[in-house]
């Protein structure tokens, strides 16, 4: 019989304690699930995870096999839940962390602009204006990182604001596993957030100073003109940097781009293609209102989709067509899109991924969800040698997710993952 699930406070406390202990333990015993390169998942109900003196994994597997090598009385710690690889979030907005989950507060459900554009104007832009204060930006960044650590998220790719000093300080504070970008906006936004061509000097300097940790960042075609995007794309090519933007999130947004702002372009996706924004590898968020020719562009240009099921659901954007993405072999990763999402937890994102896609496809499995939150984003960032899975030689970075019943209750990785996800 399964035990009672802990309440939310217990889950948070367990996660916090696990985050505190994870970097200290050389040997941990407990149930383990990890992602494999073929998108499957391995499971040990009674597993051992051990590191060498350099903090790299020296053993992962069954506890019995570990004790055969090291004896039954080796010093170890018992895990507080399911041991998982640490996760990476390739689409989040650090300046929106203070308003996470409140993106559409005060916005009428039938606002003709759509919840995306109305929420930006009502809540997001006022929050982002505050990043003009570098001390405030530092405070929010530290809180964001603490929150991510509690949820097992150790890196990713973030949008910042148009403020160069705050962007520089944030990049200095972020660990090496994080990338981020100064946001380009020069239309359809408040004057306090509107930049001009002079910001390109700051973009280039940040590119020099931070290398591939700096991502050339276009807010989206609604807020950025081709006159600003094209030279920014040239900087990305010159320094070999990734780019990031939003694409085809909502119907009203797509209509505004294609019918009013860029009527000369064949589609929303062609705006970025024509401006050279896909000439280096791009992370494009959402991709819901896509046409077949637009999918082909993403496939051919090897773009990565930042798939944000919680945000898409909560903003009424729709459901990304997962089968269209997978059948075309377009790479995608699971992301939170904080602040449209109320949490930095990628486990929570995995739960929503399962809920929204399972009625439409058999491809929405727990193993697929874990892969897209761990090893897939690590590969995109080029850090999969060290992060993204629990395998020999990788860094011993992991997260412990509470389980409602003993690990022996779960027959395989899928059932253990589902049990951990359902507790959220």
Protein Blocks (a to p, Z undefined) as FASTA:
>chain_A
ZZddddfklmmmmmmmmmmmmmmpfbdcdddddddfkopacddfbacddddfkopafbgc
dfklmmmmnojkbccdddfbdcddddddfbdcfklmmmgoilmgoiafklmnbjklmmmm
mmmmmmmmmmmpmklmmmmmmmmmmmmmmnopabdcddddfbfklmmmmmmmpcfkbccd
ddddfehiafklcccfklmmmmmmmmmmnmmmbccddfbfmlpcfklmmmmmmmmmmnop
acdddehkbfklmmmmmmmmmmmbmbfklmmmmnopmmpccddehjlmccfklmmmmmmn
opacdddfklmmmnonopcdfklmmmnopacdddekiakbmbfbfklmmmmmmmmmmmmo
cklcfklmmmmmmmmmmmmnopmmmgopacehiacdddddddfbdfklpmbfklmmmmmm
mmZZ
